[in-house]
Amino acid sequence: MQILEFHFNPKKEGKVFDSFVFEPESTYEKKVGNLYIAGEITNILSQNRLLLNNLASVIRDGYYKLSSRNSPLGAIKKGLQEANKFLEKQEKKGNISWLGNLNFAIISIKEPELNFTKTGNIKILLVREKEIIDIGKELEDKNEKSPSLKTFSRIVSGRVSQNDRILILTKEVFDIFVKEEILAEVSPIIQQSQTKKIEKGLKNIFNKHKKILGDTAGLFLLVSIEKLSKTPKEAINVLAPKKKPSLNFSASLGFFYKKKFAGFINSIKKGVFSKRLPQTKSLIGIRTISFLFYKTKSIISGSLDIAHKKTKKVFLSTSGNITKKTIILIILLIIVLVAGFFVSQIQKQKHIQEIQATLTESQEIMKRADNILKKNPGKANLLLQEAWQKISTIEEEKEVSLKDQINDCKKSIKERLFLLNKVEYISPQCVYEFKEGKFSPQRIFILDKNIYFFEPNSKKIYRLDLTSKKGEFINFKKEVKFASEFQDSLIFISSKGKVFLLENPSQEKNLNFPYHPVNIKYLSDFGKNLYIFDSTKKEVVKFRFEQKPDLEGKFWFNQKTEKPSTVRSMAIDGSIWLVDKDNNLWRFFKGDLRDKITFNIFPFVKEITKISTNYSLSYLYLLEPPEKRIIILDKKGDLVKQFISERFDSLKDISVDENGTVYILNNKKLYKIQI
């Protein structure tokens, strides 16, 4: 067998992919043959960059385990059982970001026996003579009809023939290969007998399309069955010490160009599957295939020839009968109108069929989620989010029957998602409406039984007594740009960069930063320290608040730690919490990044503008104005509650008192929620 691997743009952000080739080394390992693995994780988080390598190693160890070497089928079953255990442990640890993003294929070949499985949208194709067959489609269809709680739950088995070619392609590569007709060019090249010619031919094709492949990230793995080996003799009954199988990588290719080509390939032909094994008690279902195909014309291998006939020029004589000409023109007009009508009807019918297909697919995904809702709510949530995204692509449909079905499906999915994502619609109590002149508060702070309303670049702050609902302005001599709670008081930074406390506005202190220039973005406190986020250098500078007039700033981040490029909000509870422009939540402790939380909740997060917490609070409170909601998380990042209200039409700030009462500033109104 000959192997060729091509990796397109492996350093592209947002995903990680790799392929692995394991070959047996000992006589005993040769009884189960070769193992080929290819995988991809989309929407990748930093914590999962080694997940593919670790998963491949787990499968390899299980596959070549001594107890599994009786047959290739037994070996791959053992490997998949170990893989499922490994992934279940990841879920229990709280690492679920790979769910719905893992696309993984495993192929075992002990000539002529073939066993394979997959999860996700990765493609496994068999090329035989002039036919290309999507042999992985059987697994996709089976998983949709009867979803399993296990990531790898079914195995397909069959027999390969001499000169067969097996391709594994990630979805992005497969889609571009089909769209640009690259697959049709690849097919005859890979059926050559010499590996060097195949490699050279493939490189020529890929270089030919390098501009369109410049935006494509994924892999292409080719396994060539040259000559079927004879059935090996039984291994001697001696237990030789097991060696780890070698891991072979071929050079990967990276293309970095852009261009678009026109092209379209109708479909990938599907094989005829037969011979079913009886159901076993194993957690992994098995289907056997004897890859037999009807002698039908290949769709991909041939090109569509369109004959072009020369059009003769016809000149109408002006001396002929005018009535006859008129009749001909009328007939032609009628033909055009009728043809246009039929074309319109065909397009309309096609559109309805596409909508019906999307609707059916969304309903099937919802059923799969219902089947695992109680046992695995996290995975059910991801499936329902997928169903919602699919059905949301359907535009407003005028057909009454379809419109009702679409709305019913949307309603059902939304109800399930709201339940899983702990959404509650509320009508919060309005405590106070701010009507004092042109004063437009942006921040609120709670001290004792008072709430302070703060407007940046103003010379005053408003204090409201929550008991009497009476308030008053406190005036300053200078404009104030930033404010924060500080121990039992408030601390301010003036427009000239001076710091002072609420009770002693005349005692200003200087902030000496370790560098210049500085663009202060956020101010917060913890203990006797002030923390300032500077948007110019993306640094947090720490100041010890002391009695002397000059406060010396120090870098808080450790030099090598990863930091967000843009920050929308900051809060401190001993750790520093930052929200970035992509709505990721970063937790830093003692200058180092400790956690990076990506939200996977519904409604989908659009723009978090504010995070609030402190040392005495158990939760994180986040504002998201576009969805008119408050998101409450525990400090591990798990969802506690979501509050949505139509009254939250201009969310500004949030603050929580020592009793857990939540106060929300919405435009000039103050609301409260009792949790």
N, C-alpha and C positions, 0 to 999 in steps of 0.2 A: 504493500500500500504506500502511496505517495501523498504527502501533505503539503499544502500551500496555505499560508495565512497572510491576509492583508488587513491592516488596521488604518482606517481613514480618520485623520485629525484626532489622534488619541488624547491630545491635551485640551480639547475644547471643553469649556466650562459647562456645568450642568449635568454631566453624566460621566460614568466610568464604565469601560468595557474591556474584556480580555478573553483570550482563548488559551486552552491548555491541552497538551497532547501527552498522554501517559502510555508508555510502552512497557510490556512485561520484560523482566530481566532473568528470572529463574524459570526452570522447567515447569514448576507448579503454577507460576503466574501466567505462563503461556497457555494454560488450559482455559483461561477466561478471556484472553485476547487483549486488544487495545481499547483504550478509553479516551474519548474526545469530548471536551467540555468547552462551551462558549457561553458567555453571559454578559449582561448589561444591567446597570442600575441607573435609572433616570431620576431627575430631581435629587441629585446626590447630596448628602450631608457629609461633613468632614469625618464624622464618626464611622461612616460606612465605606470609606475608601479601600479598606482591606477586606471587606466582606466577601467579594468574589474569590479572592485568593484563599481565604479561610474555608469557604464553602467547598471549593474545588479540592482542597487538601482533605477535608472530612470525607468527601465522596470517594476520593482515591484510596484512602486508608480502608474504608469499608469494603470497597470493590475488591481489593487485593488481599483482604483478610483471609487467613488460612481456612477458617470455617466456611468461607463463601466460595471456595475454588472448585466446587464440584461441577458447576456449570456457569456460563456467562449470565444466564437469566438469574440464577441465585446470587451471583456477584452484584449485579446491578440493583437487585432488590435490597441487598444488604447496604449498598452504598446510599440508596435513597432513604432507607430507614434512618441511617445516621444523619443524613442531610436534614430530614424533618425534625429530628431531635435537636440538632444544632439551631435551626431556625426558631423552634419553640422556645428554646432558652433565650434567644435574642428578644422575643416578644415579652417573656417574663421579666427581663431586665428593663423593659420599657422602650427598647429599640424597635419601633414599629414603622419608622419612616421608609423602610424598604418595601413595605406592603403596598401592592399595587404598582410598584416601580421596578420590580425584579423581573427580568426577562432572561431565561436560563434554559439551555439545551444540553442534554447528556446523551451521548451515543456510545454504544458498546458494539464492537465488531470482532467476532471470532469466526472467520470465514468458514462457511457461507452464512453463518447466523448473525442476524442484526437485531439489536434491542435498543430502544430509545425512548426518551420521555422529554417533556419540556413544561415550562410554566411561563405565562406571559405571551407577548406577541412576537417573539423571535421565530424565524422561519427555518424549517428543515425541508429541503427539496431533494428529490431523487431525479437524476438525469440519466435516462436510458435511451440510447440511440437518439432519435430526434424529439423525444418527449421529455417534458419537465413536469414532475408530479409533486404537488404539495402534500407530502406524506404526514406532515405534522398537523394537517387540518383535522384528521380524525380525533386527535387529542383535544383540539379546541372545541369541536362539536360536542364531544362527550362531556367535557368539563362544564359547558354551558347548560347541558340538559340535567346533569346530576352533579352539582358542585360538591367538593370535599373540603373538610377542615384542614387537611394536609396540603402543604404546598406541592409536593410531588405525590400523586395518588394513583397514577396509571402508567403502565408500560405497554408499548407497542412492539411486537416481535415479528420478524419476517426473515427472508433469505435474499441475499444479494447475488447478482450475476456478474460474470466477468465483464470488465470495462464499464461497470456502473460508476457513477459519480454522485457523491453526496455533498450538498452545499448547506452550510449554516450561515444565515445572514440576519443581522439585527434589522428591525423594522424600517428604520430610516434609510438604510442602505438598500433593502429590498424594494421599498417604495420608489426610490429614485432610479433603481435598475429597471423596474417595470415601466415607469413613466417615460424615461428617456430611451427605452428599448436597448439598454446595455445588456440585459439578460439574454436577449436574442443574439447579440454579438458574442457573448461569453460561451454560450452553449456549444457551438462547433469547436471552439478553441480547446475547451477542457476535455474533449473527447479524443484528443491526440494521444499518442502512446508515450512520447518522451516528455518527461517532467520539465526539462529546460525549455522546450518549445512552448509548453503550456504557460510557464512562468513568463517567458518573453512575450507571448501573445497577450496575456492578461495585462502585463505592464503597458504594452502598446495601447490597449483599449482604454485603460484607466488614464494614461497620459493624454489620450485623445479627448477624453471627457473631463480633464482635470479642472477646468473652470467650473463646471456644474457640480463636480464633486468637492469643490472647495468649501462648500457650506455643509457638507455631509459628514457626520461623525458616526462611526460604527465599524463593524468587522465583517469580513468575508473569509470563511474557512472552507477549503476544498479537500475532500478525502477521495482519492482515486483507487478503485479496486482494479488492479491490473490483471493479475492472474490468481485464480482461486487456488489456495494451497490445499494439499491433500490432507485428509483427516489425520491428525497426529496420533501416534501410538499412545497407549495409556502410560502415564508417568510412573516411574518406579516408585514403589511404596516406601520411600525414604523421606523423612521430613528434613528438608534443607532449611537453614535459617533464612527468613524472608528479608529481602532487600527492598528498600524503598524504590518504587519505580521512578525513572528519570523524568524530568519535566523539560520538554523541548519547546523552545520558542523560535519562530522564524522572524526575520526582520519585518518590521511594520512600516507601512508607507504613510506619509502625511501629505495631503494636498491642501494648498491654501490659495485657491483661486475662485472666482465667481463668474458664472454666465448661465443663461437659460437656453434650453433647447426645446423644441416642440417634439412631442412623441406620446404614443399611447399604446399599451398592449392590453387586449381585452381581458384575459384571464389566465390563470394557471390551471392546467388540467388536473383533474383529480383521479387517482387510481381506483381500481375495483378491489375492495377488501373482502377477504373470505377466511374461512376456517377459524372458529372461535374456541378458545380453551374454556373448560368448565370453570365456574366461579370458585376462587380459593378464599380461605379465611384470612389471608394476609391483608394488612392495611393498604397494600399497593395492588390495585387491579391490573390484570394483564390481558392484552388483546394480541392475538397472533395474526400476522398478515403474510400472505404468500404472493407478494407484489406481482399480480398478473394484470395485464391491461388489454382492453379491446384495441383492435387495429383501427384506431381513429386518427384523423389527420391532426398533426400537432398544430397548436395555436401559436406557440411562441417561436418555433424554429423557422417557420416560413414567413415571408413578407407578403403583404397584400398588394397585388398588382391591379392597378386601375387602368383600363384601356382608355385612351383619349382619342376620340374621333374628330377629324377635321370638320369644321363647320363651313358649310357652303354659304356663300353670300347670295341672298335672294333680293332681286330688285323688282319692285312692283311698278307696273306700267301705269302711267297716269292716264293713259287713253282707254283703260279698261272700264268695266262696269263699276260705278261707285257703290251701288247697293251691295254688290257681291263683296267688295272690300269691307264695307261696314259690317256685314254679317260675320266675316272672318275675324275682324277685330273684336266683335262682341263675344264670339265663341272663345277666342283667346283670353279675353278678360274673365269670362266665366270659369275657364279652366284654372286661371291663376287664383281666382277667389276661392274656388273649391279646394285647390291644392293647399292654399294658405289656411283654410279652415281645418283640413285634415292634419296638417302639420301642427297647428295650434292645439288640436285635441290630443295628438300624440304626446306633445310636450307636457300638456297638462296632466295626462295620465301617468307619464313618467315621473313628474313631480310628486304626484299623489303616492305613487309606489315608493319613492324615496322616503317620503314622510312616514309612510306606513312601516317601512323597514326600520327606521330610526325609532319609531314608537314601540315596535315589537321588541327591538333590542333593549330599550330602556326597561320595558316591562319584565323581560327575562332576567336582567341584572337585578331588578328589585326583588324578584322571586328568589334568586340566589342569596341575596342579603337576608331575606326573611328566614331562610333555612338555617342560617348560622347566627341569627340575631342574639339568641340567649347565650350560646356557647362562646361566641367570639364577637362581642359588640364593636370592638375596634375595627376589625376587618369588615363587618357589616356596614359600618359608617363610611368606610372608604368606597365600598361598592355602591352605596346609595349616592354618594357624591359623584361617582362616575356616571351613574344613571341620570342624575340631575343635569350634569354637564352635557350629556348627549341630547336629552329631550329639550334642553334650553336652546339648542341650535336651530330648532324648528321655528320658523317665523309664523306670525299670526296667520292661521289658516281659515279661509272663508267657508270651506266645506263643513257643514254643520256636524255631520257624523264624526269626521276626524277631529274637529275642534273640541267636541265634547269628550272624546277619548283622550286627547292630549291634555286637556284641563284636568280630567279625572286622574290621569297618571301623574301629572305634576303635583296635584294636591296630595295624593297618596305618598309620593316620595318625600314631599316637604314635611308632612306630618311625622313621618318616621325620622327624618333628619332632625327636626326640632326636638323630638323626644330624646334622641341619642345625644344631641348637643346641648341639652338642658336650657333651652330657650324659653323665656317667660315674657309675655307681653304685659306691661304694667301701665298704670296711670299714676305717676308719682305725685306726692303732695307738694304743692308750691308753698314754701315757707315764707318767702319774701320776694317782692318784685322791686327792682332798683329803678327809681324814677328820678333820681337826683341829677338834673341838668345833662351836660354833655359827658359826664363821667362814664366810661365804658370799661368795666373791670374785665380782666383776663385771667386772674388768679384768685384763689381763695385760700385762707389759712385759718385753722381753728386753734384758739388759745382759751383755755378755761371754758366759759360759757359765751364767748364772743367769736364772731366770724369776721375776718378782715378781708375786704375787697381791694385788690391791687390792680392798678392800671400802669403798665410800663410807660416811662417818659412823662410821668405826671409828678406834680409837687404835692400830692396828697394821697391819703389812704383812708378808706371808709371802714369804721368799726360798727358792727351790728350786735346788739345784745339779743341773744336768742330767746331769752326769757320774756323780756318786755317788748321785743320787736322794735326797739328804738335804736337809732344810730346817730353817728356824728362823724364829721371829717376830722382827720388829724393832718395838719399842714407841715410841709418841710420847706426849707429855704432853697433847696436845689432839686432839680429833677432827679427822679430815681428810676434806674433802668431795670434792676433785678431785685428780687426779694425771696426770702426763704425763712422757714421756721428755724430757730436756733435756740436749743435748750428750752427755756420757758419764755422766750421772747421772739421777736422777729429781727432779722438782719437784712440790711439793704446795701446795694452798691449804687452809688450816684453816677451821673453821666460823666463825671470826671474820674471815675475809677476809685473813689474813696468808699470805705466801708464804715457803717455805723449801726448801732442798735436802736430799736424803737424808743426805748426809754432815755437814751442819751444821744440824740441826733447831732449834738455839737461836738462830740468826741469822735472825730473821724480818724481812721487808720489807713495807711497806704498799703497797697498790694504790690509787692515786688516780685514780678514774674521772672523765671529763670531765662527768659528769651523775649524777644520783641520782633515784629508786632504781635498783638494778641487780639483775638475777636471772641469775647465772652459770649457763650450761647446759653449755658445753663448754670444755675447755682443751687447747691444743696449742702446738707450738713450731716455730720455724724459725730456724736460726742462733743469735743471741743474743737473740732476741725471743720474747716470750710473746704468744699470741693467744687472746682470750677472747670467746666468743659469748654475748651477752646476749639472752635471750629476750623481755625487756620491750620494748626498742626495736628488736629485730632487727638489732643492730649487732655488728660485730667490732671490738674495742678492742685496740690494739697497745701492748705495754709493752716498753721496752728494759731488759733485765736488767743492772743496774749495781751497783756496790759501795755506793752510797748507800742509806740506809734507806727512802726513798720512791721508788716507781716511778711515773712519770707516764704516764697512758694517753692515746692519741690515736685518733680515729676512723680506721678503715682503709678502709671503703667510701667511694668518691666519692659525692657528694651525689645525683646524678641517676641513678645506676645502678639497674637493676632488681634486687630482692632477693626471696627466697622469704618467704612469710608465716609458715611453720612449718618448723623444721629438726629433723631426727631425728639427724643425725650430722655430724661435721666431721673433715677430715684436711688436712694441709698438706705439700706437696712443693716449695714455691716458689710454686705456685698454691694457693688455698684451695678445697677441694672441699666442697660441702654437699649433703646428701640431704634433699629436702623431704617433706612428708606424702603427696604423690602419687607418690612414688618417682622423681621426676625428679632428675637429677644436674646440679648447677650448678658451673661452674668460673669462678673469679674470678682476675684477675691485675692487680696494681698498683691494686687497688680497683675495677676495672671487670669487668662480666660479659663473659666471652669465649665460653663455650659453655654450652648447655643440652641435656643428653642425655636423651632419652626412650627407655625400654627397649622393645624389640620382640622379646622372646625368649620361648621356651617351656621349661618351664611359665610361664604368665603370672605376672608379678611381683605379689605381694600386699602385702608389707610389708618393706622393707629397713630394718634397725635399726642397721647399723654399716657404716662405710667406713674402710678402713685403707690407708695408703700413706706413703711418705716420699721424700726426694730421691734416695736410692740405689736405690729399687725401680722396676722398669719397668712394673709393673702396679698396678691398683686392685683391692682385695679387699673384697667386700661379703658381709654375712651376711643371709640371709633365713630366719628361723626357721619361718614357716608352711609353707614348701616343703622344710625341712630341707636347705638347700643353701648352698654357697659359690659366688658368681659372681665370675669373674676377667675383667677387661677390660683392654685396653691403654689408654693415656692419650688416645687419640682416641675412646674409647667403643666400640670394636669388641670383640666377644665373643671371648675366648681359650679359656675352659673353664668348665664347671659341674660341681661335685662334689655329689652327693646321697648321703646316708647315713641309714639308720634310727636310727643312733646319735646323730644331731644332733637330739635331741628337746628340747633346752633351750639353744640357742646364746646365748652371752653376749658373747664377744669373740674377736678374731683378731689375731695378730701374726706377722711374718715376719722371720727372721734374715738375716744378710748372705749366707748360702749359698742362700737361696731356700726354706728349710724353713718350712712353714706350721704354726703352732701354733694350735689352736682350743680355747677354753674352752667346754665344754658342761656346764652345771650345775656340778658339782664335779670333773669329769674333764677332763684335759688330753690332747688328741689331737694327732698330728702327721701331716702329709702331705708327701711328697717329690715336688715337681713336676719 
